[in-house]
Structures are given as structure tokens and as C-alpha cells.
Amino acid sequence: MTSTLVAARLRRACLLCAPAAIAVALLTLGGSARGTLWASAAVQLAIGDIAALLVALGLSGALPTGLRRAVRVPAPLRRLGDPPAALALWALDLCVWHLEVFSSAAQRHVGVQALEYLCLLAFAVNMWTCLLGARQPPAWFGHRARLAYILAGRLALAGFGNLLLWSSGVLYAGYSATASHRHLSPLGDQALAGAIVVAESAAVALCLLGWLYARVRRETHERRRLLDFAHARGLRLAPERVERAAADGSALELCRRLEALLESPARAQPPATAGRIVSSAPSATGVARPSRKRMSSPAR
């Protein structure tokens, strides 16, 4: 089984696990989420963080060409998918829904609560897709920028969790009465919600940092494989082509294509036109192919 097939199956599994995570969270904690803050925080994290992350992982492969042509996003909306804008929108959405007025409205009305879950999921998918998804990232969004992106998002969420955990006053009075009926003090309910947020944020941060480390090692190995292949055969590879193949994990496929190109009889030069190399030009594969020109012999 090839690595491409395994990756495709893993992406499909992530897409199937995303709605399963949402269903499990709503079925097990959906009723308690309107009465206790810790259950509400757990459901929000399951929908707006874990399920969104699974959707982004499922969309991490290249989208089919037909789908890309069918779904054309206007240029102003496309800018909302840039990493800084996506992170800012996610943080803004998180802050808005945790204001007292919107939190109370979501607690009282099922429709508002459903809108809250939908917004958390949509903005989180947009944020994670910048890091993991099929969109082509900007040129400046390298490994260091990805590291800063992960840390900024996780620290923002952990900061909110620590606010709940260490606050000396009740921040959401709407949960006080219902929490008392469940033999849980309002401050205890709030502290438990904060502990859940901090623990989940730390766990996801560790997973993402491990993913980033593995990605850096893989790209370094792919880059070295391509450069060694080109050096052994006297080829010049365009730097941007090397970086793109290393990022896509297609270095082995590119090496095979170049090997077939070099061994093809059609590429072999006939003896009658043998001559000295006078120029070279880049090809579509990012390789500078030598072009041979027959030198005319001086007249005798």
C-alpha cells in the first residue's frame, strides 16, 4: 500500500470522525450544556476545536480540479482565509460568544445556541485550514510562522481558560442557579470549565507541535533527496521547485519522472548532432536542460 493511498484513507477517516465527534458531544453533554458551564465548555471545544481540526485534516489534500473550478470564492472573501485574518476572526468569534449577553442568549434559546456552535465550527475550520488545509499558503508562511500561529491560537484559548480557572468572582451568572441544583457551586463549575479548556488547549498544542516537527524533518529529508539526485546526475533544479516538492511530499515522484526523462530514447542526442553545450534553459519540471548546438567547422 503506497503512502499516498494511506494518506487519502486517513483524510477520509478524519472527515468521518468530525461529525461523529459532534454527535457524541451533543448526545452526551448537550442537555447539561444549558445548565452547567463545564459541560457547555466541553461541547464548545468538541465542536469548535476538535471537530474543526478533524475537518481541516480531512481537507489537507489537494482538492480536485473540477471542484476548484466549480467553487469560486470572490477575492474579498478569499482574503479572509489568510492566516492573520483567519486567526483574528476566530479569536473575535470566541470573544463575542463568551460575552455575558450572547452567552445568556445561547443558554436560553436553542436556535441561538445552534448558531453559536455553527459559528465556532466555521471560524475554527477556516483557522485550521490555513495551517493544515488544501489552500496554498502565502510564501512567508513558513515553519516559523506556523509555529507562531499555533502558539498564538493556543495561548489565546489557554488565557480564556485560566481566566475561568482563577477568577474570584462568577463571570456567568446564568449558570449559577442550575449549577447549584446539580450539587456544584458556581465557582466550582467555573473553575472546572477553565481546567477543561486549559487541558484541551495544551493537549492540542502538543499534538500540533509534534506534527510541525515531523513536517520539518520530512521536508528536510525530501529536499536532501532531491538535491542529491540532481547533483549525482548533473542537473540543476530550480529552488522554488525543490521547496514545492519537499512541501508536497512529492520528491520521490519527481525523481522518478526525471529519471524517466533522462533515460527516454527520445531525449538521447543523435551522434550526427553532437556538439558542445552552449546554453541552458529551465524546463516545465523546474530542471535546467542543456541545449546542444552543433558548432560549424571553420572553412578550410
C-alpha positions as CSV (number, residue, x, y, z in Angstrom):
1,M,0.0,0.0,0.0
2,T,1.5,3.3,-1.1
3,S,1.9,6.3,1.3
4,T,-0.5,8.3,-1.0
5,L,-3.2,5.8,-0.5
6,V,-2.7,5.7,3.2
7,A,-2.8,9.4,3.5
8,A,-6.0,9.5,1.4
9,R,-7.6,7.0,3.7
10,L,-6.5,8.9,6.8
11,R,-8.1,12.1,5.4
12,R,-11.3,10.2,4.7
13,A,-11.3,8.9,8.3
14,C,-10.8,12.4,9.7
15,L,-13.8,13.7,7.7
16,L,-15.9,10.8,9.1
17,C,-14.8,11.3,12.6
18,A,-15.7,15.0,12.6
19,P,-19.5,14.6,12.6
20,A,-19.1,11.6,14.9
21,A,-17.3,13.9,17.5
22,I,-20.1,16.5,17.2
23,A,-22.8,13.9,17.6
24,V,-21.2,12.3,20.7
25,A,-20.7,15.7,22.3
26,L,-24.3,16.7,21.7
27,L,-25.8,13.4,22.8
28,T,-23.8,13.0,26.0
29,L,-23.5,16.7,27.1
30,G,-26.0,18.6,25.1
31,G,-28.6,18.6,27.8
32,S,-26.1,19.5,30.6
33,A,-24.5,22.3,28.4
34,R,-27.5,24.6,29.1
35,G,-27.2,24.1,32.8
36,T,-23.5,23.9,33.7
37,L,-20.6,25.9,32.4
38,W,-18.2,23.0,32.3
39,A,-20.5,20.9,30.1
40,S,-21.0,24.0,27.8
41,A,-17.2,24.5,27.5
42,A,-16.7,20.8,26.8
43,V,-19.3,20.8,24.0
44,Q,-17.9,24.0,22.5
45,L,-14.4,22.6,22.5
46,A,-15.6,19.3,20.9
47,I,-17.4,21.2,18.1
48,G,-15.3,24.4,17.7
49,D,-11.8,22.9,18.2
50,I,-11.6,19.1,17.8
51,A,-14.2,18.6,15.1
52,A,-13.0,21.6,13.2
53,L,-9.4,20.2,13.4
54,L,-10.6,16.9,12.0
55,V,-12.4,18.7,9.1
56,A,-9.2,20.6,8.3
57,L,-7.1,17.4,8.4
58,G,-9.7,15.8,6.1
59,L,-9.3,18.6,3.6
60,S,-5.5,18.7,3.9
61,G,-5.0,17.0,0.5
62,A,-5.2,18.8,-2.8
63,L,-8.8,19.5,-4.0
64,P,-9.9,18.1,-7.3
65,T,-9.5,20.5,-10.3
66,G,-13.2,20.2,-11.1
67,L,-14.2,21.2,-7.5
68,R,-11.8,24.1,-7.5
69,R,-13.3,25.4,-10.7
70,A,-16.9,24.9,-9.5
71,V,-16.3,26.7,-6.2
72,R,-15.0,30.1,-7.0
73,V,-14.6,32.3,-3.9
74,P,-14.6,36.1,-4.5
75,A,-11.3,37.9,-3.9
76,P,-12.5,39.9,-0.8
77,L,-13.7,36.6,0.8
78,R,-10.5,34.9,-0.2
79,R,-8.6,37.3,1.9
80,L,-10.4,36.2,5.0
81,G,-8.6,32.9,4.6
82,D,-5.2,34.4,5.0
83,P,-3.5,33.2,8.3
84,P,-3.6,36.6,10.2
85,A,-7.2,37.3,9.2
86,A,-8.3,33.7,9.9
87,L,-6.7,33.8,13.4
88,A,-8.2,37.2,14.2
89,L,-11.7,36.2,13.1
90,W,-11.5,33.0,15.2
91,A,-10.4,35.0,18.3
92,L,-13.1,37.6,17.7
93,D,-15.8,35.0,17.3
94,L,-14.6,33.3,20.5
95,C,-14.7,36.6,22.4
96,V,-18.2,37.6,21.1
97,W,-19.9,34.3,22.0
98,H,-18.4,34.4,25.5
99,L,-19.7,37.9,26.3
100,E,-22.4,37.7,29.0
101,V,-25.2,38.9,26.8
102,F,-24.6,36.3,24.0
103,S,-23.8,33.5,26.4
104,S,-27.1,34.0,28.2
105,A,-29.0,34.2,25.0
106,A,-27.4,30.9,23.8
107,Q,-28.3,29.3,27.2
108,R,-32.0,30.3,26.9
109,H,-32.7,29.8,23.2
110,V,-31.9,26.6,21.3
111,G,-31.7,28.5,18.0
112,V,-29.1,30.9,19.3
113,Q,-27.1,28.0,20.7
114,A,-27.1,26.2,17.4
115,L,-25.9,29.5,15.7
116,E,-23.1,29.7,18.3
117,Y,-22.0,26.1,17.5
118,L,-22.1,26.8,13.8
119,C,-20.0,29.9,14.0
120,L,-17.5,28.3,16.3
121,L,-17.1,25.4,13.8
122,A,-16.9,27.6,10.7
123,F,-14.3,30.1,12.0
124,A,-12.3,27.3,13.5
125,V,-12.3,25.3,10.3
126,N,-11.1,28.5,8.5
127,M,-8.3,28.9,11.0
128,W,-7.1,25.3,10.9
129,T,-7.3,25.1,7.1
130,C,-4.7,27.9,6.9
131,L,-2.4,25.6,8.8
132,L,-3.4,22.1,7.6
133,G,-5.7,22.5,4.7
134,A,-5.6,22.4,0.9
135,R,-5.2,26.2,0.4
136,Q,-1.9,27.3,-0.9
137,P,-0.3,29.3,2.0
138,P,1.5,32.6,1.4
139,A,5.2,32.5,0.7
140,W,6.0,34.0,4.0
141,F,4.0,31.4,6.0
142,G,6.9,29.0,6.6
143,H,7.7,26.8,9.6
144,R,8.5,29.7,12.0
145,A,5.3,31.5,11.0
146,R,3.4,28.2,11.5
147,L,4.9,27.9,15.0
148,A,3.9,31.4,15.9
149,Y,0.4,30.7,14.5
150,I,0.0,27.6,16.7
151,L,1.3,29.3,19.8
152,A,-0.9,32.4,19.3
153,G,-4.1,30.4,18.9
154,R,-3.4,28.0,21.8
155,L,-2.3,30.8,24.2
156,A,-5.4,32.8,23.4
157,L,-7.6,29.8,24.3
158,A,-5.5,28.9,27.4
159,G,-5.7,32.5,28.5
160,F,-9.5,32.3,28.5
161,G,-9.3,29.0,30.4
162,N,-7.1,30.5,33.0
163,L,-9.5,33.4,33.4
164,L,-12.2,31.0,34.3
165,L,-10.0,28.8,36.4
166,W,-8.5,31.5,38.7
167,S,-11.3,34.1,38.7
168,S,-12.5,35.0,42.2
169,G,-16.0,36.0,41.0
170,V,-18.7,34.4,39.0
171,L,-18.4,35.5,35.4
172,Y,-21.6,33.9,34.0
173,A,-24.4,34.3,36.4
174,G,-26.8,32.4,34.2
175,Y,-25.2,29.1,35.2
176,S,-25.3,29.8,38.9
177,A,-28.8,28.6,39.7
178,T,-28.7,25.5,37.6
179,A,-25.2,24.5,38.8
180,S,-26.5,24.7,42.4
181,H,-29.2,22.2,41.6
182,R,-26.5,19.8,40.4
183,H,-24.6,19.9,43.7
184,L,-21.9,22.1,42.2
185,S,-21.0,25.6,43.4
186,P,-20.9,28.4,40.7
187,L,-17.2,29.0,41.3
188,G,-16.5,25.2,41.2
189,D,-18.4,24.9,38.0
190,Q,-16.5,27.8,36.5
191,A,-13.1,26.5,37.7
192,L,-13.9,23.1,36.2
193,A,-14.8,24.7,32.9
194,G,-11.5,26.6,33.0
195,A,-9.5,23.4,33.8
196,I,-11.1,21.6,30.8
197,V,-10.3,24.5,28.4
198,V,-6.6,24.7,29.6
199,A,-6.1,20.9,29.4
200,E,-7.6,20.6,26.0
201,S,-5.6,23.6,24.7
202,A,-2.4,22.1,26.0
203,A,-3.2,18.7,24.5
204,V,-3.9,20.1,21.1
205,A,-0.8,22.3,21.2
206,L,1.4,19.3,21.9
207,C,-0.1,17.4,19.0
208,L,0.3,20.3,16.6
209,L,3.9,20.9,17.7
210,G,4.6,17.2,17.2
211,W,3.0,17.5,13.7
212,L,5.1,20.6,12.9
213,Y,8.3,18.9,14.0
214,A,7.6,15.8,11.9
215,R,6.8,18.0,8.9
216,V,10.1,19.9,9.2
217,R,12.0,16.6,9.4
218,R,10.1,15.2,6.4
219,E,10.7,18.3,4.2
220,T,14.4,18.3,5.1
221,H,14.7,14.7,4.1
222,E,12.8,15.3,0.8
223,R,14.8,18.3,0.0
224,R,18.1,16.5,0.6
225,R,16.9,13.6,-1.6
226,L,16.1,15.9,-4.5
227,L,19.4,17.8,-4.2
228,D,21.5,14.6,-4.0
229,F,19.6,13.2,-7.0
230,A,20.2,16.3,-9.1
231,H,23.9,16.5,-8.1
232,A,24.5,12.9,-9.0
233,R,23.1,13.4,-12.5
234,G,24.4,16.9,-13.1
235,L,21.1,18.6,-13.1
236,R,20.1,22.0,-11.9
237,L,16.8,22.1,-10.1
238,A,15.0,25.4,-9.6
239,P,15.0,26.3,-5.8
240,E,11.2,27.0,-5.8
241,R,10.6,23.6,-7.5
242,V,12.6,21.9,-4.8
243,E,10.8,23.7,-2.0
244,R,7.4,22.9,-3.5
245,A,8.2,19.2,-4.0
246,A,9.5,19.0,-0.4
247,A,6.4,20.6,1.0
248,D,4.1,18.4,-1.1
249,G,6.0,15.2,-0.3
250,S,6.4,14.6,-4.0
251,A,10.2,14.4,-4.1
252,L,10.3,10.7,-4.9
253,E,7.7,11.1,-7.7
254,L,9.7,14.0,-9.2
255,C,12.9,11.9,-9.0
256,R,11.1,9.1,-10.9
257,R,9.9,11.5,-13.6
258,L,13.3,13.0,-14.0
259,E,14.9,9.5,-14.2
260,A,12.4,8.5,-16.9
261,L,13.1,11.8,-18.7
262,L,16.8,11.2,-18.7
263,E,16.5,7.5,-19.8
264,S,14.0,8.2,-22.6
265,P,15.4,7.4,-26.1
266,A,13.6,10.4,-27.4
267,R,15.8,12.6,-25.2
268,A,19.0,10.9,-26.4
269,Q,21.1,13.1,-28.7
270,P,21.8,11.6,-32.2
271,P,25.5,11.3,-32.9
272,A,25.1,13.5,-36.0
273,T,24.2,16.5,-33.9
274,A,26.7,16.0,-31.2
275,G,28.4,19.2,-30.2
276,R,29.3,21.5,-27.4
277,I,26.8,22.7,-24.8
278,V,26.3,26.5,-25.4
279,S,23.2,27.4,-23.3
280,S,20.7,26.0,-20.9
281,A,17.0,26.8,-20.3
282,P,14.6,25.8,-17.5
283,S,12.0,23.2,-18.3
284,A,8.5,22.7,-17.0
285,T,9.7,20.4,-14.3
286,G,12.0,23.0,-12.9
287,V,15.1,21.4,-14.3
288,A,17.6,23.3,-16.4
289,R,18.1,21.1,-19.5
290,P,21.2,21.7,-21.6
291,S,20.5,22.6,-25.2
292,R,23.1,21.5,-27.7
293,K,24.0,23.4,-30.7
294,R,26.2,22.0,-33.5
295,M,29.2,24.1,-34.0
296,S,30.1,24.8,-37.5
297,S,33.6,23.9,-38.5
298,P,35.7,26.7,-40.0
299,A,36.2,26.7,-43.7
300,R,39.4,25.3,-45.0
